Amino acid sequence: MRRSDREIKDFNEILEVMKRCDVCRLALNQDGYPYILPLNFGFQVEEGTVVLYFHGAAEGTKYKLIEKDNRASFEMDCSHRLVMEKSGDVCSCTMEYESVIGKGRVEMVSEEKKEEALGILMRHYHREDCPFSKAVASRTAVFRLVVSELTGKARMKRTEK
C-alpha cells in the first residue's frame, strides 16, 4: 500500500468498516477483463478467515465466469464526505472514506446451507429472524467468497471548526 499512513492494520477495525458498508463490488475474470458486480452481501469470520456471502438469480453470466475461474477480487467503501478548504484565494478538496479490498475464491453454497447463508446476509442489514419464502429461496443462488487477502484503508480528516 502506497499510503501506509492510511492503512487499517487492526483486523477488528477492518471488520468494523465492513459492517458499515452496504455494497460489495465483486470482480470476476472475463476474457482478460474484470467483470464487476455491485452486490448486497453479508459476512462472518470462520476459523479466522473472512467469508463473504452473496445471492442472486439462479443463472447468469457471473455463474458461468465462476465455473470457468473461481478467483475473484472485491472492494467495498463507505463514510464518504467531501472536505473543502480555503486558504486565501486557493481552494483544495479531498474525500474522506473507509475501504476494504481483497481477493479469494468463490464457492457455491449447497442447498442444505442456503438458509443459513441467507440469514448471514440479512443480519448484515440488521434484519434478524426473517423467514424466507421457500419458493423464492429455491430460485435463489447463494455463493460465498473465502477471503485469502484483505486490506483496509481510511482517510478521515474530520477537523471540527
C-alpha positions as a Markdown table, in Angstrom:
| # | Residue | x | y | z |
|---|---|---|---|---|
| 1 | Met | 0.0 | 0.0 | 0.0 |
| 2 | Arg | 1.5 | 3.3 | -1.1 |
| 3 | Arg | 0.0 | 5.4 | 1.7 |
| 4 | Ser | 0.8 | 3.3 | 4.7 |
| 5 | Asp | -0.4 | 6.1 | 7.0 |
| 6 | Arg | -3.9 | 5.4 | 5.8 |
| 7 | Glu | -3.7 | 1.6 | 6.2 |
| 8 | Ile | -6.0 | 0.0 | 8.7 |
| 9 | Lys | -3.8 | -2.7 | 10.3 |
| 10 | Asp | -6.1 | -4.0 | 13.0 |
| 11 | Phe | -8.2 | -6.9 | 11.8 |
| 12 | Asn | -11.2 | -6.0 | 14.0 |
| 13 | Glu | -11.1 | -2.4 | 12.7 |
| 14 | Ile | -11.3 | -3.8 | 9.2 |
| 15 | Leu | -14.4 | -5.8 | 10.2 |
| 16 | Glu | -16.0 | -2.7 | 11.6 |
| 17 | Val | -15.5 | -0.9 | 8.3 |
| 18 | Met | -17.1 | -3.9 | 6.5 |
| 19 | Lys | -20.1 | -3.7 | 8.8 |
| 20 | Arg | -20.7 | -0.1 | 7.7 |
| 21 | Cys | -20.6 | -0.9 | 4.0 |
| 22 | Asp | -23.8 | -1.8 | 2.2 |
| 23 | Val | -22.5 | -2.8 | -1.2 |
| 24 | Cys | -19.6 | -5.1 | -2.2 |
| 25 | Arg | -18.2 | -4.9 | -5.7 |
| 26 | Leu | -17.1 | -8.3 | -6.9 |
| 27 | Ala | -14.6 | -8.6 | -9.8 |
| 28 | Leu | -14.6 | -11.8 | -11.8 |
| 29 | Asn | -12.3 | -12.7 | -14.7 |
| 30 | Gln | -13.9 | -12.4 | -18.2 |
| 31 | Asp | -11.6 | -13.0 | -21.1 |
| 32 | Gly | -8.8 | -10.8 | -19.8 |
| 33 | Tyr | -11.1 | -8.0 | -18.4 |
| 34 | Pro | -12.7 | -7.7 | -15.0 |
| 35 | Tyr | -16.4 | -8.3 | -14.8 |
| 36 | Ile | -17.6 | -6.1 | -11.9 |
| 37 | Leu | -20.8 | -6.7 | -10.0 |
| 38 | Pro | -22.2 | -4.5 | -7.2 |
| 39 | Leu | -23.8 | -6.9 | -4.8 |
| 40 | Asn | -25.5 | -7.0 | -1.4 |
| 41 | Phe | -23.5 | -9.1 | 1.0 |
| 42 | Gly | -23.1 | -10.5 | 4.4 |
| 43 | Phe | -20.0 | -11.8 | 6.1 |
| 44 | Gln | -18.7 | -13.7 | 9.0 |
| 45 | Val | -15.3 | -14.9 | 10.3 |
| 46 | Glu | -14.9 | -18.6 | 10.1 |
| 47 | Glu | -11.9 | -20.0 | 11.9 |
| 48 | Gly | -10.0 | -16.7 | 11.5 |
| 49 | Thr | -11.0 | -16.3 | 7.8 |
| 50 | Val | -13.4 | -13.7 | 6.5 |
| 51 | Val | -16.1 | -15.3 | 4.3 |
| 52 | Leu | -18.4 | -13.0 | 2.2 |
| 53 | Tyr | -21.9 | -14.2 | 1.3 |
| 54 | Phe | -23.8 | -13.1 | -1.8 |
| 55 | His | -27.1 | -14.1 | -3.5 |
| 56 | Gly | -28.7 | -13.7 | -6.9 |
| 57 | Ala | -30.8 | -15.2 | -9.6 |
| 58 | Ala | -30.0 | -18.9 | -10.2 |
| 59 | Glu | -28.5 | -18.3 | -13.6 |
| 60 | Gly | -26.5 | -15.7 | -15.5 |
| 61 | Thr | -23.0 | -14.5 | -16.6 |
| 62 | Lys | -21.5 | -14.5 | -13.1 |
| 63 | Tyr | -22.0 | -18.2 | -12.6 |
| 64 | Lys | -20.5 | -19.1 | -16.0 |
| 65 | Leu | -17.5 | -17.0 | -15.1 |
| 66 | Ile | -17.2 | -18.5 | -11.6 |
| 67 | Glu | -17.4 | -22.0 | -13.1 |
| 68 | Lys | -14.6 | -21.1 | -15.5 |
| 69 | Asp | -12.4 | -19.4 | -12.9 |
| 70 | Asn | -13.4 | -19.0 | -9.3 |
| 71 | Arg | -10.7 | -16.5 | -8.4 |
| 72 | Ala | -12.2 | -13.1 | -7.5 |
| 73 | Ser | -11.3 | -9.7 | -6.1 |
| 74 | Phe | -13.6 | -7.4 | -4.1 |
| 75 | Glu | -13.9 | -3.8 | -2.9 |
| 76 | Met | -16.3 | -2.1 | -0.6 |
| 77 | Asp | -16.3 | 1.5 | 0.7 |
| 78 | Cys | -18.2 | 3.8 | 3.0 |
| 79 | Ser | -18.1 | 7.0 | 5.1 |
| 80 | His | -17.7 | 9.3 | 2.1 |
| 81 | Arg | -17.5 | 13.0 | 2.8 |
| 82 | Leu | -16.2 | 15.8 | 0.6 |
| 83 | Val | -13.9 | 18.1 | 2.5 |
| 84 | Met | -13.3 | 21.6 | 1.0 |
| 85 | Glu | -10.8 | 24.0 | 2.5 |
| 86 | Lys | -10.0 | 27.6 | 1.5 |
| 87 | Ser | -6.6 | 29.2 | 2.2 |
| 88 | Gly | -6.6 | 32.8 | 0.9 |
| 89 | Asp | -7.7 | 32.7 | -2.8 |
| 90 | Val | -6.9 | 29.0 | -3.2 |
| 91 | Cys | -9.3 | 26.1 | -2.5 |
| 92 | Ser | -8.4 | 22.5 | -2.0 |
| 93 | Cys | -10.6 | 19.5 | -1.6 |
| 94 | Thr | -10.3 | 15.9 | -0.7 |
| 95 | Met | -12.5 | 13.0 | 0.1 |
| 96 | Glu | -12.9 | 11.1 | 3.4 |
| 97 | Tyr | -13.6 | 7.4 | 3.1 |
| 98 | Glu | -13.1 | 4.0 | 4.5 |
| 99 | Ser | -12.5 | 1.0 | 2.2 |
| 100 | Val | -11.7 | -2.7 | 2.2 |
| 101 | Ile | -10.3 | -4.7 | -0.7 |
| 102 | Gly | -9.2 | -8.2 | -1.0 |
| 103 | Lys | -9.3 | -11.4 | -3.0 |
| 104 | Gly | -10.2 | -15.1 | -2.7 |
| 105 | Arg | -12.1 | -17.9 | -4.2 |
| 106 | Val | -15.8 | -18.2 | -4.9 |
| 107 | Glu | -17.7 | -21.3 | -3.9 |
| 108 | Met | -21.4 | -22.1 | -4.4 |
| 109 | Val | -23.4 | -22.7 | -1.2 |
| 110 | Ser | -25.2 | -26.0 | -1.1 |
| 111 | Glu | -29.0 | -26.2 | -0.7 |
| 112 | Glu | -28.6 | -27.5 | 2.8 |
| 113 | Lys | -26.6 | -24.4 | 3.8 |
| 114 | Lys | -28.5 | -21.9 | 1.8 |
| 115 | Glu | -30.9 | -20.7 | 4.5 |
| 116 | Glu | -28.1 | -20.2 | 7.0 |
| 117 | Ala | -26.2 | -18.2 | 4.4 |
| 118 | Leu | -29.2 | -16.0 | 3.6 |
| 119 | Gly | -29.5 | -15.4 | 7.3 |
| 120 | Ile | -26.0 | -14.1 | 7.4 |
| 121 | Leu | -26.9 | -11.7 | 4.5 |
| 122 | Met | -30.0 | -10.4 | 6.3 |
| 123 | Arg | -28.1 | -9.9 | 9.6 |
| 124 | His | -25.6 | -7.6 | 7.8 |
| 125 | Tyr | -28.5 | -5.3 | 7.0 |
| 126 | His | -29.8 | -5.6 | 10.6 |
| 127 | Arg | -32.7 | -7.8 | 9.9 |
| 128 | Glu | -33.0 | -10.6 | 12.4 |
| 129 | Asp | -35.1 | -13.7 | 12.2 |
| 130 | Cys | -36.5 | -13.0 | 8.7 |
| 131 | Pro | -38.4 | -16.1 | 7.5 |
| 132 | Phe | -37.7 | -16.9 | 3.8 |
| 133 | Ser | -40.2 | -17.9 | 1.3 |
| 134 | Lys | -39.3 | -21.5 | 0.3 |
| 135 | Ala | -40.4 | -20.8 | -3.3 |
| 136 | Val | -38.2 | -17.8 | -3.7 |
| 137 | Ala | -35.2 | -19.4 | -1.9 |
| 138 | Ser | -35.4 | -22.4 | -4.2 |
| 139 | Arg | -34.9 | -20.0 | -7.2 |
| 140 | Thr | -32.1 | -18.1 | -5.5 |
| 141 | Ala | -28.4 | -19.0 | -5.8 |
| 142 | Val | -26.1 | -18.3 | -2.9 |
| 143 | Phe | -22.4 | -18.2 | -3.2 |
| 144 | Arg | -19.5 | -17.2 | -0.9 |
| 145 | Leu | -16.0 | -15.8 | -1.3 |
| 146 | Val | -13.5 | -17.2 | 1.0 |
| 147 | Val | -11.1 | -14.3 | 1.5 |
| 148 | Ser | -7.3 | -15.1 | 1.2 |
| 149 | Glu | -6.1 | -11.5 | 1.3 |
| 150 | Leu | -7.6 | -8.4 | 2.9 |
| 151 | Thr | -6.6 | -4.8 | 3.4 |
| 152 | Gly | -8.3 | -1.8 | 4.9 |
| 153 | Lys | -7.7 | 1.9 | 4.2 |
| 154 | Ala | -9.1 | 5.1 | 5.6 |
| 155 | Arg | -8.8 | 8.8 | 5.2 |
| 156 | Met | -10.7 | 10.7 | 7.8 |
| 157 | Lys | -9.8 | 14.3 | 8.1 |
| 158 | Arg | -12.8 | 15.4 | 10.2 |
| 159 | Thr | -11.5 | 18.7 | 11.6 |
| 160 | Glu | -14.1 | 20.4 | 13.6 |
| 161 | Lys | -14.2 | 24.2 | 13.5 |
